Amino acid sequence: MYKVLALAFAAYFFTTSSFAAPRAQSAEECGIAADMALVAQSLAREEIQPAKAGAIMARIYDVAGSERGAALMRTILETAYTRNAAAGASTPTPKLAEELFTACMASGGNMDTVLGRSL
């Protein structure tokens, strides 16, 4: 059931967002993206419905005024739910936040290698 929801969530965001993850413009933004990834991964692991997870994240990070921030949040949520579905309920998912922060800092803000959005 949750795998179907995760796939539906992923399909929705593939059709509504661009194909490249937004680039972080500073080290602080890399840290915020990693924090978003930590929360998204926790919500996915707890099997919170994707729509509810999106609402929770939007309240936490207040991205309503930033299209770039909202797009990044959606992409991170999609990645967390996709990874969680692929790993299965009994297997812990890889550390998305650490991978995202490391890639972001090493590449000058490019998170496509972790978020998988360069198509």
Contacts in CASP RR format, 6 or more apart in sequence:
PFRMAT RR
TARGET T0000
AUTHOR 0000-0000-0000
METHOD contacts of the structure
MODEL  1
MYKVLALAFAAYFFTTSSFAAPRAQSAEECGIAADMALVAQSLAREEIQP
AKAGAIMARIYDVAGSERGAALMRTILETAYTRNAAAGASTPTPKLAEEL
FTACMASGGNMDTVLGRSL
2 47 0 8 1.000
2 85 0 8 1.000
2 89 0 8 1.000
3 85 0 8 1.000
5 49 0 8 1.000
5 50 0 8 1.000
5 81 0 8 1.000
6 44 0 8 1.000
6 50 0 8 1.000
6 81 0 8 1.000
6 82 0 8 1.000
6 84 0 8 1.000
6 85 0 8 1.000
7 85 0 8 1.000
8 50 0 8 1.000
9 50 0 8 1.000
9 51 0 8 1.000
9 77 0 8 1.000
9 78 0 8 1.000
9 81 0 8 1.000
10 78 0 8 1.000
10 81 0 8 1.000
10 82 0 8 1.000
13 74 0 8 1.000
13 75 0 8 1.000
13 77 0 8 1.000
13 78 0 8 1.000
14 78 0 8 1.000
16 74 0 8 1.000
17 71 0 8 1.000
17 74 0 8 1.000
17 75 0 8 1.000
18 71 0 8 1.000
18 117 0 8 1.000
19 117 0 8 1.000
19 118 0 8 1.000
19 119 0 8 1.000
20 112 0 8 1.000
20 117 0 8 1.000
20 118 0 8 1.000
21 71 0 8 1.000
21 72 0 8 1.000
21 75 0 8 1.000
21 110 0 8 1.000
21 111 0 8 1.000
21 112 0 8 1.000
21 115 0 8 1.000
21 116 0 8 1.000
21 117 0 8 1.000
22 68 0 8 1.000
22 69 0 8 1.000
22 71 0 8 1.000
22 72 0 8 1.000
22 75 0 8 1.000
22 111 0 8 1.000
23 108 0 8 1.000
23 109 0 8 1.000
23 110 0 8 1.000
23 111 0 8 1.000
24 30 0 8 1.000
24 31 0 8 1.000
24 32 0 8 1.000
24 33 0 8 1.000
24 104 0 8 1.000
24 108 0 8 1.000
24 109 0 8 1.000
24 111 0 8 1.000
25 109 0 8 1.000
27 105 0 8 1.000
29 104 0 8 1.000
29 109 0 8 1.000
30 100 0 8 1.000
30 101 0 8 1.000
30 104 0 8 1.000
30 105 0 8 1.000
30 109 0 8 1.000
31 101 0 8 1.000
31 104 0 8 1.000
32 61 0 8 1.000
33 72 0 8 1.000
33 76 0 8 1.000
33 100 0 8 1.000
33 101 0 8 1.000
33 104 0 8 1.000
33 111 0 8 1.000
34 97 0 8 1.000
34 98 0 8 1.000
34 100 0 8 1.000
34 101 0 8 1.000
34 104 0 8 1.000
35 97 0 8 1.000
36 57 0 8 1.000
36 61 0 8 1.000
36 72 0 8 1.000
36 73 0 8 1.000
36 76 0 8 1.000
37 76 0 8 1.000
37 79 0 8 1.000
37 80 0 8 1.000
37 96 0 8 1.000
37 97 0 8 1.000
37 100 0 8 1.000
37 101 0 8 1.000
38 96 0 8 1.000
38 97 0 8 1.000
39 56 0 8 1.000
39 57 0 8 1.000
39 60 0 8 1.000
40 53 0 8 1.000
40 57 0 8 1.000
40 73 0 8 1.000
40 76 0 8 1.000
40 77 0 8 1.000
40 79 0 8 1.000
40 80 0 8 1.000
40 81 0 8 1.000
40 96 0 8 1.000
41 80 0 8 1.000
41 83 0 8 1.000
41 84 0 8 1.000
41 93 0 8 1.000
41 96 0 8 1.000
41 97 0 8 1.000
43 53 0 8 1.000
43 54 0 8 1.000
43 56 0 8 1.000
43 57 0 8 1.000
43 77 0 8 1.000
43 80 0 8 1.000
44 53 0 8 1.000
44 77 0 8 1.000
44 80 0 8 1.000
44 81 0 8 1.000
44 83 0 8 1.000
44 84 0 8 1.000
44 93 0 8 1.000
45 84 0 8 1.000
45 92 0 8 1.000
45 93 0 8 1.000
47 89 0 8 1.000
48 56 0 8 1.000
50 77 0 8 1.000
50 81 0 8 1.000
53 77 0 8 1.000
53 81 0 8 1.000
54 73 0 8 1.000
54 74 0 8 1.000
54 77 0 8 1.000
57 63 0 8 1.000
57 73 0 8 1.000
57 77 0 8 1.000
58 64 0 8 1.000
58 70 0 8 1.000
58 73 0 8 1.000
61 69 0 8 1.000
61 73 0 8 1.000
63 69 0 8 1.000
63 70 0 8 1.000
63 72 0 8 1.000
63 73 0 8 1.000
64 70 0 8 1.000
75 115 0 8 1.000
75 117 0 8 1.000
76 96 0 8 1.000
76 100 0 8 1.000
76 115 0 8 1.000
79 96 0 8 1.000
79 114 0 8 1.000
79 115 0 8 1.000
79 116 0 8 1.000
80 93 0 8 1.000
80 96 0 8 1.000
83 93 0 8 1.000
83 94 0 8 1.000
83 96 0 8 1.000
84 93 0 8 1.000
87 93 0 8 1.000
87 94 0 8 1.000
96 114 0 8 1.000
99 114 0 8 1.000
100 111 0 8 1.000
100 114 0 8 1.000
100 115 0 8 1.000
103 110 0 8 1.000
103 111 0 8 1.000
103 113 0 8 1.000
103 114 0 8 1.000
104 110 0 8 1.000
104 111 0 8 1.000
104 114 0 8 1.000
107 113 0 8 1.000
112 118 0 8 1.000
END
